[in-house]
Amino acid sequence: MTWYTLGQLLSAIRIGQKARTMDGMRVVLRSDAGLVWAEGRTAGQSVGLQEHLFSDLWTIFEDEETQRWLPERDVYERRLHEMLENQYLEWRADRLES
């Protein structure tokens, strides 16, 4: 099991994946709208970056509920890859012209 700080978590978590703290008290979900609370009275609400979250360690996991996000994840990651590829090709073309 890999543990992440909040900053590492934000760069590693993929759409549809969940993350929980070591004590299991907080669970978040990466949705297409960003990071949202997955459980409790704030379920579905956006996660506000608060000081106490920065000291937690998180682990990423998937469960039955996250399976519905797989098609959206594929589309999102394909679009992201295309965008990065296009930016690289534009940068390369500009560099070759100079």
MOPAC internal coordinates of N, CA, C and O (Angstrom, degrees):
PM7 1SCF
backbone

  N    0.0000 0     0.00 0     0.00 0    0    0    0
  C    1.4479 1     0.00 0     0.00 0    1    0    0
  C    1.5345 1   108.12 1     0.00 0    2    1    0
  O    1.2310 1   120.62 1   -49.01 1    3    2    1
  N    1.3163 1   116.42 1   130.99 1    3    2    1
  C    1.4541 1   121.80 1  -179.86 1    5    3    2
  C    1.5244 1   109.57 1   -99.66 1    6    5    3
  O    1.2310 1   121.16 1   -44.35 1    7    6    5
  N    1.3258 1   115.39 1   135.65 1    7    6    5
  C    1.4555 1   120.95 1   179.42 1    9    7    6
  C    1.5063 1   109.86 1  -109.67 1   10    9    7
  O    1.2310 1   120.47 1   -38.97 1   11   10    9
  N    1.3455 1   116.71 1   141.03 1   11   10    9
  C    1.4549 1   123.38 1  -176.20 1   13   11   10
  C    1.5249 1   110.73 1  -125.68 1   14   13   11
  O    1.2310 1   120.83 1   -33.64 1   15   14   13
  N    1.3176 1   116.01 1   146.36 1   15   14   13
  C    1.4570 1   119.52 1   165.53 1   17   15   14
  C    1.5170 1   106.38 1   -76.08 1   18   17   15
  O    1.2310 1   119.81 1    -8.42 1   19   18   17
  N    1.3197 1   117.96 1   171.58 1   19   18   17
  C    1.4666 1   120.21 1  -177.95 1   21   19   18
  C    1.5317 1   111.62 1   -60.35 1   22   21   19
  O    1.2310 1   120.14 1   136.62 1   23   22   21
  N    1.3215 1   117.34 1   -43.38 1   23   22   21
  C    1.4654 1   120.37 1   179.39 1   25   23   22
  C    1.5208 1   111.95 1   -61.47 1   26   25   23
  O    1.2310 1   120.42 1   136.59 1   27   26   25
  N    1.3195 1   116.81 1   -43.41 1   27   26   25
  C    1.4579 1   120.66 1   178.00 1   29   27   26
  C    1.5206 1   110.94 1   -65.96 1   30   29   27
  O    1.2310 1   120.71 1   141.58 1   31   30   29
  N    1.3152 1   116.25 1   -38.42 1   31   30   29
  C    1.4575 1   121.09 1   178.95 1   33   31   30
  C    1.5186 1   111.13 1   -60.62 1   34   33   31
  O    1.2310 1   120.42 1   135.31 1   35   34   33
  N    1.3162 1   116.80 1   -44.69 1   35   34   33
  C    1.4555 1   120.51 1  -177.57 1   37   35   34
  C    1.5208 1   112.32 1   -61.43 1   38   37   35
  O    1.2310 1   120.04 1   150.12 1   39   38   37
  N    1.3223 1   117.52 1   -29.88 1   39   38   37
  C    1.4619 1   119.28 1   179.38 1   41   39   38
  C    1.5315 1   112.34 1   -90.37 1   42   41   39
  O    1.2310 1   119.66 1   162.56 1   43   42   41
  N    1.3310 1   118.25 1   -17.44 1   43   42   41
  C    1.4620 1   120.47 1  -175.60 1   45   43   42
  C    1.5211 1   114.58 1   -99.80 1   46   45   43
  O    1.2310 1   119.77 1   151.02 1   47   46   45
  N    1.3114 1   118.05 1   -28.98 1   47   46   45
  C    1.4700 1   120.74 1  -173.87 1   49   47   46
  C    1.5243 1   110.34 1   -72.79 1   50   49   47
  O    1.2310 1   121.24 1   -41.73 1   51   50   49
  N    1.3335 1   115.24 1   138.27 1   51   50   49
  C    1.4632 1   121.46 1  -179.41 1   53   51   50
  C    1.5265 1   109.32 1  -106.54 1   54   53   51
  O    1.2310 1   120.93 1   -19.18 1   55   54   53
  N    1.3212 1   115.82 1   160.82 1   55   54   53
  C    1.4620 1   120.49 1   179.34 1   57   55   54
  C    1.5236 1   109.40 1   -55.77 1   58   57   55
  O    1.2310 1   121.18 1   -47.55 1   59   58   57
  N    1.3267 1   115.34 1   132.45 1   59   58   57
  C    1.4547 1   121.88 1   178.81 1   61   59   58
  C    1.5076 1   114.27 1    90.84 1   62   61   59
  O    1.2310 1   119.77 1   170.73 1   63   62   61
  N    1.3146 1   118.05 1    -9.27 1   63   62   61
  C    1.4555 1   119.65 1   178.41 1   65   63   62
  C    1.5179 1   110.17 1   -89.03 1   66   65   63
  O    1.2310 1   121.58 1   -26.18 1   67   66   65
  N    1.3154 1   114.58 1   153.82 1   67   66   65
  C    1.4578 1   121.42 1   176.43 1   69   67   66
  C    1.5201 1   108.62 1  -111.57 1   70   69   67
  O    1.2310 1   121.16 1   -20.49 1   71   70   69
  N    1.3273 1   115.39 1   159.51 1   71   70   69
  C    1.4555 1   121.29 1   174.21 1   73   71   70
  C    1.5218 1   107.83 1  -137.94 1   74   73   71
  O    1.2310 1   121.43 1   -35.31 1   75   74   73
  N    1.3313 1   114.88 1   144.69 1   75   74   73
  C    1.4641 1   119.50 1   178.62 1   77   75   74
  C    1.5099 1   108.60 1  -132.14 1   78   77   75
  O    1.2310 1   121.65 1   -27.69 1   79   78   77
  N    1.3153 1   114.44 1   152.31 1   79   78   77
  C    1.4538 1   120.63 1   177.01 1   81   79   78
  C    1.5284 1   109.22 1   -75.85 1   82   81   79
  O    1.2310 1   120.88 1   -13.40 1   83   82   81
  N    1.3179 1   115.92 1   166.60 1   83   82   81
  C    1.4687 1   120.95 1  -178.55 1   85   83   82
  C    1.5195 1   112.39 1   -57.45 1   86   85   83
  O    1.2310 1   120.60 1   142.63 1   87   86   85
  N    1.3361 1   116.46 1   -37.37 1   87   86   85
  C    1.4631 1   119.96 1  -178.90 1   89   87   86
  C    1.5279 1   112.68 1   -84.36 1   90   89   87
  O    1.2310 1   120.01 1   174.45 1   91   90   89
  N    1.3300 1   117.58 1    -5.55 1   91   90   89
  C    1.4541 1   121.91 1   178.99 1   93   91   90
  C    1.5191 1   114.58 1    74.70 1   94   93   91
  O    1.2310 1   119.99 1  -171.68 1   95   94   93
  N    1.3152 1   117.62 1     8.32 1   95   94   93
  C    1.4614 1   121.49 1  -176.86 1   97   95   94
  C    1.5293 1   112.52 1   -77.82 1   98   97   95
  O    1.2310 1   119.92 1   152.80 1   99   98   97
  N    1.3305 1   117.76 1   -27.20 1   99   98   97
  C    1.4585 1   121.11 1  -178.57 1  101   99   98
  C    1.5220 1   109.63 1  -124.05 1  102  101   99
  O    1.2310 1   120.81 1   -47.77 1  103  102  101
  N    1.3417 1   116.05 1   132.23 1  103  102  101
  C    1.4573 1   121.99 1   177.94 1  105  103  102
  C    1.5207 1   107.22 1  -132.24 1  106  105  103
  O    1.2310 1   120.97 1   -50.97 1  107  106  105
  N    1.3430 1   115.75 1   129.03 1  107  106  105
  C    1.4595 1   121.34 1   178.99 1  109  107  106
  C    1.5209 1   109.28 1  -121.27 1  110  109  107
  O    1.2310 1   120.93 1   -21.03 1  111  110  109
  N    1.3221 1   115.83 1   158.97 1  111  110  109
  C    1.4620 1   123.39 1   178.93 1  113  111  110
  C    1.5105 1   108.12 1  -126.55 1  114  113  111
  O    1.2310 1   120.15 1   -45.83 1  115  114  113
  N    1.3227 1   117.31 1   134.17 1  115  114  113
  C    1.4650 1   120.86 1   174.12 1  117  115  114
  C    1.5222 1   106.42 1   -88.42 1  118  117  115
  O    1.2310 1   120.68 1   -68.57 1  119  118  117
  N    1.3250 1   116.31 1   111.43 1  119  118  117
  C    1.4614 1   121.43 1   178.91 1  121  119  118
  C    1.5205 1   108.34 1  -109.26 1  122  121  119
  O    1.2310 1   120.90 1    -0.67 1  123  122  121
  N    1.3162 1   115.89 1   179.33 1  123  122  121
  C    1.4585 1   119.32 1   176.81 1  125  123  122
  C    1.5268 1   111.54 1   -69.21 1  126  125  123
  O    1.2310 1   120.26 1   165.84 1  127  126  125
  N    1.3289 1   117.10 1   -14.16 1  127  126  125
  C    1.4636 1   121.82 1   177.49 1  129  127  126
  C    1.5246 1   111.83 1   -94.49 1  130  129  127
  O    1.2310 1   120.09 1   178.34 1  131  130  129
  N    1.3278 1   117.44 1    -1.66 1  131  130  129
  C    1.4479 1   121.23 1  -179.01 1  133  131  130
  C    1.5227 1   110.83 1   118.37 1  134  133  131
  O    1.2310 1   120.85 1    22.65 1  135  134  133
  N    1.3072 1   115.98 1  -157.35 1  135  134  133
  C    1.4603 1   121.96 1  -178.51 1  137  135  134
  C    1.5330 1   109.40 1   -88.24 1  138  137  135
  O    1.2310 1   120.53 1   -57.13 1  139  138  137
  N    1.3429 1   116.60 1   122.87 1  139  138  137
  C    1.4586 1   121.56 1  -179.61 1  141  139  138
  C    1.5223 1   109.15 1  -126.40 1  142  141  139
  O    1.2310 1   120.97 1   -24.56 1  143  142  141
  N    1.3212 1   115.76 1   155.44 1  143  142  141
  C    1.4603 1   120.82 1   176.33 1  145  143  142
  C    1.5192 1   108.30 1   -70.04 1  146  145  143
  O    1.2310 1   120.20 1   -43.52 1  147  146  145
  N    1.3218 1   117.22 1   136.48 1  147  146  145
  C    1.4621 1   121.42 1  -176.81 1  149  147  146
  C    1.5188 1   112.81 1   -97.30 1  150  149  147
  O    1.2310 1   119.78 1   160.14 1  151  150  149
  N    1.3273 1   118.02 1   -19.86 1  151  150  149
  C    1.4592 1   120.57 1  -174.87 1  153  151  150
  C    1.5220 1   110.55 1  -140.65 1  154  153  151
  O    1.2310 1   121.43 1   -11.58 1  155  154  153
  N    1.3121 1   114.88 1   168.42 1  155  154  153
  C    1.4605 1   120.78 1   174.86 1  157  155  154
  C    1.5171 1   113.31 1    83.23 1  158  157  155
  O    1.2310 1   121.45 1     9.94 1  159  158  157
  N    1.3214 1   114.84 1  -170.06 1  159  158  157
  C    1.4709 1   120.06 1  -176.08 1  161  159  158
  C    1.5164 1   112.97 1   -70.14 1  162  161  159
  O    1.2310 1   119.84 1   163.03 1  163  162  161
  N    1.3329 1   117.90 1   -16.97 1  163  162  161
  C    1.4668 1   121.19 1   178.67 1  165  163  162
  C    1.5213 1   112.29 1  -101.58 1  166  165  163
  O    1.2310 1   119.57 1  -164.97 1  167  166  165
  N    1.3284 1   118.43 1    15.03 1  167  166  165
  C    1.4690 1   122.37 1  -178.85 1  169  167  166
  C    1.5208 1   110.70 1   -54.87 1  170  169  167
  O    1.2310 1   120.97 1   -48.56 1  171  170  169
  N    1.3147 1   115.75 1   131.44 1  171  170  169
  C    1.4584 1   121.72 1   179.24 1  173  171  170
  C    1.5155 1   114.46 1    90.79 1  174  173  171
  O    1.2310 1   119.96 1   167.76 1  175  174  173
  N    1.3242 1   117.67 1   -12.24 1  175  174  173
  C    1.4657 1   120.99 1   179.32 1  177  175  174
  C    1.5208 1   110.14 1   -86.97 1  178  177  175
  O    1.2310 1   120.81 1   -31.60 1  179  178  177
  N    1.3196 1   116.05 1   148.40 1  179  178  177
  C    1.4593 1   121.18 1   178.28 1  181  179  178
  C    1.5219 1   110.57 1   -62.02 1  182  181  179
  O    1.2310 1   121.33 1   -35.94 1  183  182  181
  N    1.3232 1   115.07 1   144.06 1  183  182  181
  C    1.4598 1   120.93 1   178.57 1  185  183  182
  C    1.5261 1   108.30 1   -81.44 1  186  185  183
  O    1.2310 1   120.78 1   -57.96 1  187  186  185
  N    1.3059 1   116.11 1   122.04 1  187  186  185
  C    1.4591 1   121.01 1   174.39 1  189  187  186
  C    1.5214 1   108.45 1   -89.00 1  190  189  187
  O    1.2310 1   120.76 1   -45.43 1  191  190  189
  N    1.3119 1   116.15 1   134.57 1  191  190  189
  C    1.4606 1   118.89 1  -179.45 1  193  191  190
  C    1.5142 1   109.25 1   -73.73 1  194  193  191
  O    1.2310 1   121.42 1   -70.91 1  195  194  193
  N    1.3179 1   114.89 1   109.09 1  195  194  193
  C    1.4577 1   122.19 1  -179.30 1  197  195  194
  C    1.5167 1   108.96 1  -116.93 1  198  197  195
  O    1.2310 1   120.93 1   -24.96 1  199  198  197
  N    1.2983 1   115.83 1   155.04 1  199  198  197
  C    1.4584 1   122.05 1  -173.20 1  201  199  198
  C    1.5234 1   113.44 1   -53.51 1  202  201  199
  O    1.2310 1   119.97 1   137.72 1  203  202  201
  N    1.3370 1   117.65 1   -42.28 1  203  202  201
  C    1.4643 1   119.43 1  -176.10 1  205  203  202
  C    1.5249 1   113.10 1   -65.47 1  206  205  203
  O    1.2310 1   119.47 1   156.47 1  207  206  205
  N    1.3273 1   118.61 1   -23.53 1  207  206  205
  C    1.4668 1   121.00 1  -179.91 1  209  207  206
  C    1.5232 1   111.96 1   -69.62 1  210  209  207
  O    1.2310 1   120.09 1   153.26 1  211  210  209
  N    1.3245 1   117.44 1   -26.74 1  211  210  209
  C    1.4552 1   120.82 1  -177.19 1  213  211  210
  C    1.5274 1   112.20 1   -72.18 1  214  213  211
  O    1.2310 1   119.25 1   159.76 1  215  214  213
  N    1.3194 1   119.04 1   -20.24 1  215  214  213
  C    1.4573 1   121.15 1  -179.95 1  217  215  214
  C    1.5306 1   112.32 1   -94.00 1  218  217  215
  O    1.2310 1   119.85 1   174.71 1  219  218  217
  N    1.3260 1   117.89 1    -5.29 1  219  218  217
  C    1.4655 1   121.53 1   179.29 1  221  219  218
  C    1.5269 1   110.87 1   -81.23 1  222  221  219
  O    1.2310 1   121.21 1   -26.36 1  223  222  221
  N    1.3162 1   115.29 1   153.64 1  223  222  221
  C    1.4584 1   121.95 1   169.09 1  225  223  222
  C    1.5231 1   106.96 1  -108.19 1  226  225  223
  O    1.2310 1   121.08 1   -40.75 1  227  226  225
  N    1.3288 1   115.54 1   139.25 1  227  226  225
  C    1.4562 1   122.07 1  -173.32 1  229  227  226
  C    1.5184 1   110.37 1  -122.46 1  230  229  227
  O    1.2310 1   120.75 1   -30.30 1  231  230  229
  N    1.3207 1   116.18 1   149.70 1  231  230  229
  C    1.4568 1   121.65 1   170.88 1  233  231  230
  C    1.5285 1   107.68 1  -125.01 1  234  233  231
  O    1.2310 1   120.84 1   -36.34 1  235  234  233
  N    1.3108 1   116.00 1   143.66 1  235  234  233
  C    1.4678 1   122.13 1  -177.88 1  237  235  234
  C    1.5221 1   108.74 1   -96.71 1  238  237  235
  O    1.2310 1   120.84 1   -40.93 1  239  238  237
  N    1.3375 1   115.99 1   139.07 1  239  238  237
  C    1.4582 1   120.26 1   178.56 1  241  239  238
  C    1.5188 1   109.71 1  -149.73 1  242  241  239
  O    1.2310 1   121.34 1   -13.01 1  243  242  241
  N    1.3180 1   115.04 1   166.99 1  243  242  241
  C    1.4644 1   122.32 1   174.53 1  245  243  242
  C    1.5152 1   108.05 1  -128.31 1  246  245  243
  O    1.2310 1   121.08 1   -31.59 1  247  246  245
  N    1.3279 1   115.53 1   148.41 1  247  246  245
  C    1.4591 1   121.05 1   176.33 1  249  247  246
  C    1.5235 1   108.63 1  -138.16 1  250  249  247
  O    1.2310 1   120.64 1     9.22 1  251  250  249
  N    1.3283 1   116.38 1  -170.78 1  251  250  249
  C    1.4727 1   120.14 1  -177.34 1  253  251  250
  C    1.5285 1   111.24 1   -59.94 1  254  253  251
  O    1.2310 1   120.43 1   142.09 1  255  254  253
  N    1.3155 1   116.77 1   -37.91 1  255  254  253
  C    1.4606 1   121.27 1  -177.89 1  257  255  254
  C    1.5323 1   112.21 1   -64.59 1  258  257  255
  O    1.2310 1   120.42 1   149.33 1  259  258  257
  N    1.3212 1   116.81 1   -30.67 1  259  258  257
  C    1.4683 1   119.92 1  -176.48 1  261  259  258
  C    1.5266 1   112.48 1   -79.90 1  262  261  259
  O    1.2310 1   119.59 1   167.14 1  263  262  261
  N    1.3178 1   118.39 1   -12.86 1  263  262  261
  C    1.4656 1   121.40 1  -177.84 1  265  263  262
  C    1.5309 1   112.66 1   -63.06 1  266  265  263
  O    1.2310 1   120.22 1   151.23 1  267  266  265
  N    1.3147 1   117.18 1   -28.77 1  267  266  265
  C    1.4666 1   119.88 1  -179.46 1  269  267  266
  C    1.5269 1   112.15 1   -67.76 1  270  269  267
  O    1.2310 1   120.38 1   163.97 1  271  270  269
  N    1.3311 1   116.87 1   -16.03 1  271  270  269
  C    1.4663 1   121.21 1  -179.12 1  273  271  270
  C    1.5273 1   113.23 1   -85.86 1  274  273  271
  O    1.2310 1   119.44 1   170.34 1  275  274  273
  N    1.3238 1   118.66 1    -9.66 1  275  274  273
  C    1.4610 1   121.07 1  -174.65 1  277  275  274
  C    1.5293 1   113.85 1   -57.28 1  278  277  275
  O    1.2310 1   118.46 1   134.08 1  279  278  277
  N    1.3417 1   120.54 1   -45.92 1  279  278  277
  C    1.4704 1   118.98 1   178.27 1  281  279  278
  C    1.5338 1   112.45 1   -61.16 1  282  281  279
  O    1.2310 1   120.06 1   138.57 1  283  282  281
  N    1.3268 1   117.48 1   -41.43 1  283  282  281
  C    1.4564 1   120.56 1   178.73 1  285  283  282
  C    1.5203 1   111.23 1   -65.98 1  286  285  283
  O    1.2310 1   120.39 1   142.18 1  287  286  285
  N    1.3326 1   116.86 1   -37.82 1  287  286  285
  C    1.4611 1   120.74 1   178.58 1  289  287  286
  C    1.5246 1   110.24 1   -61.66 1  290  289  287
  O    1.2310 1   120.70 1   135.33 1  291  290  289
  N    1.3280 1   116.27 1   -44.67 1  291  290  289
  C    1.4615 1   119.82 1  -179.56 1  293  291  290
  C    1.5263 1   111.65 1   -61.19 1  294  293  291
  O    1.2310 1   120.54 1   135.19 1  295  294  293
  N    1.3323 1   116.58 1   -44.81 1  295  294  293
  C    1.4676 1   120.76 1   179.03 1  297  295  294
  C    1.5257 1   110.72 1   -63.44 1  298  297  295
  O    1.2310 1   120.19 1   133.63 1  299  298  297
  N    1.3275 1   117.24 1   -46.37 1  299  298  297
  C    1.4626 1   121.77 1  -179.12 1  301  299  298
  C    1.5279 1   111.10 1   -61.09 1  302  301  299
  O    1.2310 1   120.42 1   132.77 1  303  302  301
  N    1.3257 1   116.81 1   -47.23 1  303  302  301
  C    1.4606 1   119.88 1  -177.50 1  305  303  302
  C    1.5182 1   111.72 1   -68.91 1  306  305  303
  O    1.2310 1   119.81 1   146.50 1  307  306  305
  N    1.3302 1   117.97 1   -33.50 1  307  306  305
  C    1.4675 1   120.64 1   175.87 1  309  307  306
  C    1.5247 1   110.43 1   -65.51 1  310  309  307
  O    1.2310 1   120.34 1   136.07 1  311  310  309
  N    1.3459 1   116.95 1   -43.93 1  311  310  309
  C    1.4647 1   120.65 1   177.94 1  313  311  310
  C    1.5263 1   111.42 1   -63.46 1  314  313  311
  O    1.2310 1   120.38 1   138.91 1  315  314  313
  N    1.3281 1   116.87 1   -41.09 1  315  314  313
  C    1.4571 1   121.13 1   178.41 1  317  315  314
  C    1.5254 1   110.81 1   -62.40 1  318  317  315
  O    1.2310 1   120.56 1   136.00 1  319  318  317
  N    1.3214 1   116.53 1   -44.00 1  319  318  317
  C    1.4614 1   121.04 1   178.82 1  321  319  318
  C    1.5353 1   110.94 1   -62.29 1  322  321  319
  O    1.2310 1   120.46 1   136.01 1  323  322  321
  N    1.3391 1   116.72 1   -43.99 1  323  322  321
  C    1.4655 1   120.73 1   178.32 1  325  323  322
  C    1.5219 1   111.50 1   -61.75 1  326  325  323
  O    1.2310 1   120.42 1   138.62 1  327  326  325
  N    1.3347 1   116.81 1   -41.38 1  327  326  325
  C    1.4571 1   121.08 1   179.36 1  329  327  326
  C    1.5292 1   110.73 1   -62.30 1  330  329  327
  O    1.2310 1   120.59 1   133.76 1  331  330  329
  N    1.3233 1   116.47 1   -46.24 1  331  330  329
  C    1.4617 1   120.15 1   179.58 1  333  331  330
  C    1.5224 1   111.55 1   -64.72 1  334  333  331
  O    1.2310 1   120.60 1   140.25 1  335  334  333
  N    1.3136 1   116.46 1   -39.75 1  335  334  333
  C    1.4619 1   120.13 1   178.16 1  337  335  334
  C    1.5262 1   110.66 1   -64.03 1  338  337  335
  O    1.2310 1   120.24 1   136.52 1  339  338  337
  N    1.3366 1   117.14 1   -43.48 1  339  338  337
  C    1.4669 1   120.60 1   178.28 1  341  339  338
  C    1.5202 1   111.77 1   -63.41 1  342  341  339
  O    1.2310 1   119.88 1   139.45 1  343  342  341
  N    1.3222 1   117.84 1   -40.55 1  343  342  341
  C    1.4608 1   120.74 1   177.65 1  345  343  342
  C    1.5234 1   110.66 1   -62.87 1  346  345  343
  O    1.2310 1   120.37 1   139.48 1  347  346  345
  N    1.3221 1   116.90 1   -40.52 1  347  346  345
  C    1.4570 1   120.28 1   179.10 1  349  347  346
  C    1.5251 1   110.47 1   -64.82 1  350  349  347
  O    1.2310 1   120.58 1   135.49 1  351  350  349
  N    1.3365 1   116.50 1   -44.51 1  351  350  349
  C    1.4643 1   119.64 1  -179.45 1  353  351  350
  C    1.5278 1   111.22 1   -63.63 1  354  353  351
  O    1.2310 1   119.87 1   140.48 1  355  354  353
  N    1.3307 1   117.84 1   -39.52 1  355  354  353
  C    1.4659 1   120.95 1   176.36 1  357  355  354
  C    1.5193 1   110.81 1   -64.36 1  358  357  355
  O    1.2310 1   119.92 1   136.56 1  359  358  357
  N    1.3286 1   117.75 1   -43.44 1  359  358  357
  C    1.4582 1   121.82 1   178.57 1  361  359  358
  C    1.5246 1   110.47 1   -62.14 1  362  361  359
  O    1.2310 1   120.81 1   137.39 1  363  362  361
  N    1.3243 1   116.06 1   -42.61 1  363  362  361
  C    1.4666 1   120.45 1  -179.28 1  365  363  362
  C    1.5207 1   110.86 1   -65.86 1  366  365  363
  O    1.2310 1   119.95 1   138.08 1  367  366  365
  N    1.3362 1   117.71 1   -41.92 1  367  366  365
  C    1.4624 1   121.36 1   178.80 1  369  367  366
  C    1.5256 1   110.65 1   -63.26 1  370  369  367
  O    1.2310 1   120.16 1   136.82 1  371  370  369
  N    1.3345 1   117.31 1   -43.18 1  371  370  369
  C    1.4637 1   121.05 1   177.36 1  373  371  370
  C    1.5296 1   111.02 1   -62.02 1  374  373  371
  O    1.2310 1   120.54 1   140.05 1  375  374  373
  N    1.3059 1   116.58 1   -39.95 1  375  374  373
  C    1.4602 1   121.20 1  -178.51 1  377  375  374
  C    1.5300 1   111.23 1   -68.20 1  378  377  375
  O    1.2310 1   120.07 1   141.39 1  379  378  377
  N    1.3287 1   117.46 1   -38.61 1  379  378  377
  C    1.4691 1   121.19 1   179.73 1  381  379  378
  C    1.5269 1   111.72 1   -71.07 1  382  381  379
  O    1.2310 1   120.58 1   150.42 1  383  382  381
  N    1.3368 1   116.49 1   -29.58 1  383  382  381
  C    1.4739 1   120.32 1   178.46 1  385  383  382
  C    1.5222 1   111.75 1   -73.06 1  386  385  383
  O    1.2310 1   120.05 1   152.44 1  387  386  385
  N    1.2997 1   117.52 1   -27.56 1  387  386  385
  C    1.4685 1   120.99 1  -176.93 1  389  387  386
  C    1.4980 1   113.26 1   -75.73 1  390  389  387
  O    1.2310 1   120.10 1   180.00 1  391  390  389

